[in-house]
């Protein structure tokens, strides 16, 4: 590869294998000063591996790197960071017991006479957090108390708080809502103006069109195209990614829902959830929208028994007496499943095999005499779901930790589909999943609804909710602010509802009326 005058970083002939599996083959790549270069491809195409090689996290088996025209051989991540290369990874790497401020400056804590200068640390942390729109976040707050979206913004703030000539962003907006994404894009524009080269990995095509100057497409570990963003359409990008045409419009047909499957009344878990009431019926997809910290995830965790609610009732299948769900085990026994937003910490056993992760909630199905498991039945069932969801893995015995983030998400999805629960709560189900697989999951959710499953779906992607849902409930400041029926919502209306709870005075914080289903043509209260 011939160097260009404004070339900041280049890769030539990069290759990488894990055992017999070849994940990168002869990849040539370049990044210019003041450029956003998008890297796209299906899950398992090699995007994260390429970026990890550049960031010094993973060594290449073959090929070479140049930084500012000179050979570059990072020994490890610290060495790459010393040369001004920083990476914000899709899978968060924060330590839950550290505070926000400590996480931002863990490698250079200010100190005096051997003691950490916490006043100085918190001043620096507030400045770093303000750059990404988190001016109200307490620097002394423990990381474990933050949601995934806030943790993602802390990771980004940490990357921006240091010298940064090359910034690698791996799915940076996967857990963010629109206002946080806007804040991030402002920072990207400022970095571009300062000459920073940005390698931007994302599955969100509209986002790539907006932010990228060039785009490179990986498929099966090979670079198949690099084009200026202005000279390629999104349809062409997707076709290069998946090797076939993928329709952009997902037109879910309205259906008459069945009986009430889940009814929540007066659910409260202070300070995040405040008197939330709603219902979802069989055959219905109910979406939950809202800003980061609005209480969406906390509501779902309280329903599932992962967090103990302070008050409220949960009824299932139209039964009059409420059910008692005090733990996730109780919820699963009652036919309620939760796909968590944080798959790494809450959804998977990373060191174990795909087979084990898929079948764990359904072990009684695979039991045999004297407590033994029918291993062949386990393998057959997990292999069936590997094929049904298009999970890229060697076989059912491969460790989940070795899969890409998107394929890990599919394993979490598969374990609940195998369990065959009546009420399915999906918190960010397409986070980190490529566009081809995303539409497969859309069709899968539609099929599940058609079979009478009741689906609750939390998503930070408004177009996704609008494409899939029969109704969209909007949370704001811990309360249910509004519920819109399909065909009666707009993005502006949803965003106004999401902001409404933050504009009201404490005296006005009465719980809004909850809208229930009145049929496909009924009016929303």
C-alpha positions in Angstrom: 0.0 0.0 0.0 1.5 3.4 -1.0 1.4 6.1 1.7 -0.6 9.3 1.0 0.5 12.7 2.3 -2.4 12.9 4.8 -2.3 9.2 5.8 -2.2 8.7 9.5 -2.4 5.0 9.8 -2.1 2.1 7.3 -2.4 -1.7 7.4 -1.0 -4.0 4.8 -1.8 -7.7 4.3 -3.1 -8.2 7.9 -4.1 -11.8 8.7 -5.3 -13.5 11.8 -6.5 -17.0 12.7 -7.8 -18.6 15.8 -6.9 -22.3 15.5 -8.3 -23.5 12.2 -10.7 -20.5 11.9 -9.4 -17.7 9.6 -10.9 -14.4 10.7 -8.8 -11.9 8.7 -7.1 -12.5 5.3 -4.7 -10.0 3.6 -6.5 -6.9 4.7 -5.2 -3.5 3.5 -6.6 -0.5 5.2 -5.8 3.2 5.7 -7.0 6.1 7.9 -6.4 9.8 7.1 -6.0 12.7 9.4 -9.3 14.4 10.3 -11.3 11.5 8.7 -14.1 9.3 10.0 -13.6 5.9 8.3 -16.5 3.6 8.8 -15.8 -0.1 9.1 -18.9 -2.3 8.4 -19.7 -6.0 8.0 -21.8 -8.8 9.4 -21.1 -10.2 12.9 -18.0 -12.2 12.7 -16.7 -10.5 9.5 -13.5 -9.4 11.3 -14.3 -5.8 12.2 -13.4 -6.1 15.9 -10.4 -8.2 15.2 -8.9 -5.6 12.8 -9.5 -2.8 15.3 -8.1 -4.8 18.2 -4.9 -5.4 16.1 -4.6 -1.7 15.5 -5.2 -1.0 19.2 -2.5 -3.4 20.3 -4.9 -5.8 22.0 -4.6 -8.7 19.6 -1.4 -9.5 17.7 -1.6 -10.1 13.9 -0.3 -13.4 12.5 0.8 -11.6 9.3 1.0 -8.2 7.7 2.3 -4.9 8.9 1.1 -1.5 10.3 2.5 2.0 9.8 1.7 5.0 11.9 2.5 8.4 10.3 4.6 6.6 7.7 6.8 4.7 10.2 6.6 1.0 11.0 4.3 0.4 14.0 4.4 -2.7 16.2 2.3 -2.2 19.3 3.4 -4.6 22.0 0.1 -4.2 23.9 -2.7 -1.8 24.5 -0.7 0.5 26.7 2.0 0.8 24.0 -0.6 1.7 21.4 -2.1 4.3 23.8 1.3 5.8 24.4 1.4 6.4 20.6 -2.0 8.1 20.7 -4.2 5.2 19.6 -7.3 4.7 21.8 -10.2 2.3 21.5 -13.7 2.4 23.0 -14.8 -1.2 22.8 -18.3 -2.5 22.3 -18.0 -4.8 25.3 -17.5 -2.5 28.3 -14.4 -3.0 30.4 -15.2 -0.9 33.5 -14.7 -2.2 37.0 -18.0 -2.0 38.9 -16.5 -1.1 42.3 -14.6 1.9 41.0 -16.2 5.3 40.9 -16.9 7.2 37.7 -13.9 9.5 38.3 -11.5 6.7 39.1 -12.6 4.9 35.9 -11.9 8.0 33.8 -8.4 8.5 35.1 -7.4 5.1 36.4 -3.9 5.2 34.8 -3.1 8.8 36.0 -4.8 9.5 39.3 -3.8 12.9 40.6 -2.0 12.6 44.0 -0.2 14.5 46.7 2.3 13.0 49.0 1.2 9.5 47.9 -2.5 10.2 48.6 -5.1 10.5 45.8 -6.2 14.1 45.4 -10.0 13.4 45.1 -10.9 17.1 44.8 -8.6 17.5 41.8 -9.8 14.1 40.4 -13.4 15.1 40.6 -12.7 18.5 38.9 -11.0 16.7 36.0 -13.8 14.1 35.9 -16.6 16.8 35.7 -14.8 18.5 32.8 -14.5 15.1 31.0 -18.1 14.2 31.6 -19.4 17.5 30.5 -17.8 17.0 27.1 -20.2 14.0 26.5 -23.3 15.6 28.1 -23.0 14.0 31.5 -22.6 17.2 33.5 -25.2 16.0 36.1 -23.5 12.6 36.8 -21.8 12.5 40.2 -18.1 11.6 39.7 -18.1 9.7 43.0 -20.9 7.4 41.9 -19.9 3.7 41.6 -19.8 2.3 38.1 -22.0 -0.7 39.1 -24.9 1.6 39.7 -25.0 3.0 36.1 -27.0 1.6 33.2 -25.2 0.3 30.2 -25.8 3.5 28.2 -24.3 5.6 30.9 -21.3 3.2 31.2 -20.9 3.5 27.5 -20.7 7.3 27.7 -18.2 7.0 30.6 -16.0 4.8 28.4 -16.2 7.4 25.6 -15.4 10.2 28.0 -12.3 8.3 29.2 -11.1 7.9 25.6 -11.6 11.6 24.9 -9.9 12.7 28.1 -6.4 11.6 26.9 -4.1 12.3 23.9 -5.9 10.8 20.9 -4.5 10.8 17.4 -6.4 7.7 16.4 -9.8 6.9 18.0 -11.4 3.6 17.4 -15.1 3.5 18.3 -16.7 0.0 18.2 -20.5 0.3 18.2 -20.4 3.4 20.4 -24.1 4.3 20.0 -25.5 0.8 20.5 -26.8 1.6 24.0 -27.4 5.3 23.5 -30.5 7.3 22.8 -30.8 10.1 20.3 -29.7 13.0 22.5 -26.6 11.1 23.7 -25.8 10.2 20.1 -26.0 13.9 19.1 -23.6 14.8 21.9 -21.2 12.1 20.7 -21.4 13.4 17.1 -20.5 16.9 18.3 -17.4 15.5 19.9 -16.5 13.6 16.7 -16.8 16.8 14.7 -14.5 18.5 17.1 -11.9 15.7 16.9 -12.0 15.7 13.1 -11.3 19.4 13.1 -8.3 18.8 15.4 -6.9 16.2 12.9 -7.8 13.1 14.8 -8.5 10.0 12.6 -11.5 8.1 13.7 -12.2 4.4 12.9 -16.0 4.0 13.3 -17.6 0.6 13.6 -21.4 0.4 13.5 -24.3 -1.6 12.3 -26.5 1.5 12.0 -26.5 2.4 8.4 -28.2 5.8 8.6 -25.7 6.8 11.3 -22.8 5.8 9.0 -24.1 7.8 6.2 -24.3 10.8 8.4 -20.9 10.6 10.1 -18.5 8.8 7.8 -16.2 10.2 5.1 -15.2 6.8 3.7 -16.5 3.3 4.3 -14.8 -0.1 4.1 -16.7 -3.3 4.0 -15.5 -6.6 5.4 -17.0 -9.9 4.5 -15.8 -13.3 5.9 -12.5 -11.7 7.0 -11.7 -10.0 3.6 -11.9 -6.4 2.6 -14.3 -6.3 -0.3 -14.6 -2.6 -0.9 -13.4 0.9 0.3 -15.4 3.8 -1.1 -16.0 7.5 -0.4 -19.3 7.8 1.5 -20.7 10.1 -1.1 -20.2 7.6 -3.9 -22.0 4.6 -2.5 -25.6 4.0 -1.4 -26.7 2.2 1.7 -28.3 -0.5 -0.4 -24.9 -1.1 -2.0 -23.1 -1.2 1.4 -25.6 -3.8 2.7 -25.3 -5.9 -0.5 -21.5 -5.9 -0.1 -21.8 -6.9 3.6 -24.1 -9.8 3.2 -23.6 -10.8 -0.4 -27.3 -10.4 -1.3 -30.1 -7.9 -1.4 -31.7 -7.1 2.0 -35.0 -5.1 2.0 -34.9 -2.0 4.1 -38.6 -1.7 4.9 -40.0 -4.0 7.5 -43.8 -3.7 7.1 -45.4 -5.4 10.1 -49.0 -6.0 9.5 -51.4 -5.0 12.3 -53.2 -7.9 14.1 -56.0 -8.1 16.6 -54.3 -9.0 19.9 -55.6 -11.7 22.2 -56.2 -11.8 25.9 -54.1 -10.0 28.5 -50.8 -11.9 29.1 -49.1 -9.5 31.5 -50.6 -6.8 33.6 -48.4 -4.5 35.8 -50.1 -2.1 38.3 -48.4 0.5 40.5 -44.9 -0.9 40.1 -42.4 1.2 42.1 -38.7 0.9 42.8 -37.3 4.2 44.0 -35.8 6.2 42.7 -35.9 4.8 39.2 -39.4 3.4 38.9 -42.4 5.5 40.1 -45.9 4.0 39.9 -45.7 2.3 36.5 -48.8 0.5 35.1 -49.3 -1.1 31.8 -50.5 -4.3 30.1 -49.5 -6.3 27.1 -51.6 -8.9 25.3 -51.0 -12.1 23.5 -49.9 -11.5 19.9 -48.8 -7.9 20.7 -45.4 -6.2 20.7 -45.3 -3.3 23.2 -42.3 -1.1 22.8 -40.7 1.0 25.6 -38.9 4.2 24.6 -37.2 6.8 26.7 -34.0 8.6 27.5 -31.0 7.1 29.2 -31.9 6.8 32.9 -35.7 7.1 32.3 -36.3 3.8 34.2 -37.1 1.4 31.2 -34.5 -1.2 32.2 -35.2 -0.9 35.9 -38.9 -1.5 35.2 -38.1 -4.7 33.3 -35.7 -5.9 36.0 -38.3 -5.4 38.7 -41.0 -7.3 36.7 -38.5 -10.2 36.2 -37.5 -10.3 39.9 -33.9 -9.3 39.2 -34.5 -6.3 41.5 -37.0 -6.4 44.3 -39.8 -3.8 43.8 -41.0 -1.5 46.7 -44.6 -1.9 45.6 -46.9 -3.0 42.8 -48.7 -6.0 41.5 -48.0 -8.3 38.5 -50.8 -10.5 37.0 -50.3 -13.1 34.3 -52.7 -14.6 31.8 -55.6 -12.5 33.0 -55.7 -14.1 36.4 -57.3 -12.1 39.2 -54.8 -12.8 42.0 -51.3 -11.3 41.4 -48.3 -13.6 41.1 -45.4 -13.4 43.5 -42.1 -13.0 41.6 -39.2 -12.5 44.0 -36.4 -13.8 41.8 -35.6 -14.6 38.1 -36.2 -18.2 38.9 -39.8 -17.4 39.9 -40.3 -15.4 36.7 -39.0 -18.2 34.5 -41.3 -20.7 36.2 -44.2 -18.4 35.6 -43.3 -18.2 31.9 -41.6 -14.8 31.9 -38.2 -14.3 30.2 -35.9 -11.3 30.1 -33.2 -10.7 27.6 -31.0 -8.2 29.5 -29.3 -5.2 28.0 -25.9 -6.3 29.4 -25.4 -9.7 27.9 -21.7 -9.9 29.1 -22.4 -9.6 32.8 -26.1 -10.7 33.1 -27.0 -12.8 30.1 -24.2 -15.3 29.4 -21.6 -17.7 31.1 -18.8 -16.6 28.8 -16.3 -19.4 29.6 -18.9 -22.1 28.8 -20.0 -23.5 25.5 -22.8 -22.2 23.3 -24.7 -25.5 24.0 -24.6 -24.9 27.8 -25.7 -21.3 27.5 -28.6 -22.1 25.3 -30.0 -25.0 27.3 -29.3 -23.8 30.8 -32.9 -22.3 31.4 -34.4 -25.5 30.0 -32.4 -28.3 31.6 -35.4 -30.4 32.8 -36.2 -31.0 29.1 -32.8 -32.7 28.7 -32.8 -34.7 31.9 -32.4 -38.5 32.0 -32.4 -41.1 34.8 -30.3 -40.6 37.9 -29.9 -36.8 37.2 -27.8 -37.3 34.0 -28.3 -35.0 31.0 -29.0 -36.2 27.5 -26.0 -34.6 25.9 -27.0 -35.6 22.3 -30.4 -34.0 22.7 -28.8 -30.8 24.1 -26.4 -30.7 21.1 -29.1 -31.3 18.6 -31.4 -28.6 20.0 -28.6 -26.0 20.3 -27.4 -26.8 16.8 -31.0 -26.3 15.5 -31.0 -22.8 17.0 -27.5 -22.0 15.7 -28.9 -22.6 12.2 -32.2 -20.8 12.8 -30.5 -17.6 14.0 -27.5 -17.8 11.8 -25.0 -17.8 14.7 -21.4 -17.8 13.4 -19.6 -20.4 15.5 -17.5 -23.5 14.9 -20.1 -25.7 16.6 -22.2 -25.9 19.7 -19.1 -26.6 21.9 -17.3 -23.4 21.1 -16.9 -21.0 24.0 -19.3 -18.1 24.0 -16.4 -15.8 24.9 -14.8 -16.5 21.6 -17.9 -15.2 19.6 -18.4 -11.7 18.3 -20.7 -9.5 20.3 -23.6 -9.8 17.8 -23.3 -13.6 17.9 -23.3 -13.6 21.7 -26.5 -11.6 21.6 -28.1 -14.3 19.4 -27.1 -17.0 21.9 -28.9 -15.1 24.6 -31.9 -14.8 22.3 -31.8 -18.5 21.5 -31.9 -19.6 25.1 -35.2 -17.9 25.8 -36.7 -19.0 22.5 -35.8 -22.6 23.4 -37.4 -22.1 26.8 -40.7 -21.1 25.1 -41.9 -18.6 27.6 -45.3 -16.9 27.1 -44.1 -13.4 28.0 -40.8 -12.3 26.4 -39.1 -9.1 27.6 -36.4 -8.0 25.2 -34.1 -5.2 26.5 -32.2 -3.8 23.4 -32.5 -7.1 21.5 -30.6 -5.9 18.4 -27.8 -4.2 20.2 -24.6 -4.9 18.3 -26.2 -6.9 15.6 -25.6 -6.4 11.9 -28.2 -5.2 9.5 -28.9 -8.6 7.9 -29.3 -10.3 11.2 -31.4 -7.4 12.6 -34.0 -8.0 10.0 -33.9 -11.7 10.7 -34.7 -10.9 14.4 -37.5 -8.5 13.3 -39.1 -11.3 11.4 -38.5 -13.7 14.3 -40.2 -11.3 16.8 -43.1 -10.9 14.3 -43.5 -14.7 14.0 -43.5 -15.0 17.8 -46.2 -12.5 18.1 -48.2 -14.2 15.4 -48.0 -17.4 17.5 -49.5 -15.6 20.5 -46.5 -14.6 22.5 -46.7 -11.3 24.4 -43.6 -9.3 23.7 -42.2 -6.3 25.6 -39.4 -4.6 23.8 -37.1 -1.9 25.1 -35.0 -0.1 22.5 -33.1 3.1 22.1 -33.6 2.9 18.3 -36.9 4.8 17.6 -37.2 3.7 13.9 -36.8 0.1 15.2 -39.7 0.5 17.7 -41.9 2.2 15.1 -41.3 -0.6 12.6 -42.0 -3.4 15.0 -44.4 -2.3 17.7 -48.2 -2.3 18.0 -47.9 0.3 20.8 -45.1 2.4 22.2 -45.0 3.3 25.8 -42.7 6.2 26.6 -41.0 6.6 30.0 -39.6 9.8 31.4 -38.0 10.3 34.8 -39.2 7.0 36.1 -42.8 7.4 35.1 -44.9 6.2 32.1 -45.4 9.5 30.3 -47.5 8.4 27.3 -48.6 5.4 25.3 -49.1 5.7 21.5 -50.8 3.2 19.2 -49.4 2.2 15.8 -50.1 4.8 13.2 -50.8 7.5 15.7 -47.2 8.3 16.7 -44.4 10.5 15.3 -40.8 10.7 16.4 -41.4 14.3 17.6 -44.3 13.1 19.8 -42.3 10.3 21.3 -39.3 12.6 22.0 -41.6 15.2 23.6 -43.0 12.6 25.9 -39.5 11.3 26.7 -38.5 14.8 27.8 -41.8 15.7 29.6 -40.9 14.3 33.0 -37.7 16.4 33.2 -39.6 19.7 32.6 -42.2 19.3 35.3 -41.9 20.6 38.8 -42.1 18.1 41.7 -45.6 19.2 42.5 -46.6 18.2 39.0 -45.2 14.7 39.2 -48.5 12.8 39.4 -48.5 9.5 37.6 -50.2 9.8 34.1 -53.1 7.7 33.1 -52.1 4.4 31.5 -53.4 3.7 28.0 -54.8 0.2 27.4 -55.5 -1.5 24.1 -58.8 -0.5 22.4 -58.3 -2.4 19.1 -56.4 -1.5 15.9 -58.6 1.5 15.1 -59.4 2.6 18.7 -58.4 6.0 20.1 -55.6 6.3 22.7 -56.6 7.9 25.9 
